[in-house]
């Protein structure tokens, strides 16, 4: 019995030693009309590249050199946009979260935008594989006159490959504060028999691709532009207390991406070039 216990501890240690821990800490600042890198820190499999370093607004592209996220991996992203600066962030590819044999994978995102800053957070889709387990948190701190446009898209399985997510666990926690005051908060949890839950009419009616778009500040003009569009899936939009929010649900990732492009444009944003390739 003691040997079995020692073997279990040794196996746990080996598993932990092979988990990926990645971190990016990026801050940018305004230099006249231009936005430039102030500090860049990279660790583990995460990298950040700047495809338009000579432009006025700065684009940052996050790269996961590991090719995906497995159970027990942890990614930390800390992005700060200085006063008057403009930064758009995307990812080089859709992030794949693979089946977890042990602990959950974790992603922690911290975003901040100082006075007069403009921050756009538009990563490509997160794709969950069957029996994946992911805990994600996104915390945003905005100055009173900072501008935020963010979107997160989630796809359950790769439909084109005949894959479905039968079981798994996903927790997504968003907190957005403006001038230190909480203005948007939600936590989504979906676990257990995910496929059967997604099939429920009140959940996604069989859709396997969902997304949320948030604009701060947001207004009724954004909502009206979005409502004038024709969508592949279902899209609900609303504005309140200076926020605009869209919820999207589609039968597959391709339909979701088309709808997402329309909503982002209606909310005053532009999809990164990588999304269009």
C-alpha positions, 0 to 999 in steps of 0.5 A: 500500500505504501509503495502504491501511494509513493507511485501515485505521488511520483506520477503526480509530480511527473504530470505537474513537471510536464505542464506548461506555464506561460505568461505575457506581460505587455504595456504600451504607451503613446508617443505623440500620435503613435503607440509603441511598446513600453515593456514586453515580458514572455515566459513559457510557450507564450509569445507576443508579436507586432505585425504592424509595428510602424502603424499609429495604432499598435497591433499585438498577436499572441502566439502559443508555441505549444500548439494548444492547452492541456489539463494542468496548463496555466496561461497568464496574460497581463496587458496595460494600455497607457494614457492616450494609447491604442492597442488591438490584440488578437491570437495567431490561431484558434486556441485548442483546449485538449482533453484533461487527464488531471487538473483543469487548464487555467487562463487568467487575463488582466487588461487595463486601459488608462485615460483616453486609451483604446483597447480592443481584445479580439482573440480567435476562437477557443476550441474545446475538445471532448472532456476538456476542462478549462477555467478562465477569468478575465478582469478589466480595469478602465479609466473613466474615458477609456474605450473597450471592445472585446469579444470571446468566441467558444466552439465545442468540438471541430464539426468539420472533423466530425468531433463533438464535445460529449462531456467536459467542464468550462467556467468563464468569469468576467469582471469589468470595472470603470473608474474602480466601479464594477460595471459588468460581471458574469460567470458561466459554468457548463460541465458534465454532459455538455452535449445534452445541455447544448441540445436544450432549446433554452441553452443553444438548441444544438448550436456548438458555437457561441460568443459574447461581444462587449463595448464600453462605452456602448449605445443604442446606435450600435444596437440598431446597426447590429439589428439591421444585419442578417445573421447565420445563427441567433444574435441578441443585442442590448445596451444599458448603463453605457454598455453594449452587449451582443450574444451569439449562437450558431450551429458551427464555427464558420457561421459564428465567425461570419456573424461575429464579424458583423457585430464587431463592425456594428460596434465600431471595430475592425477584425484583425487581418489574421481573422480574414486569412 
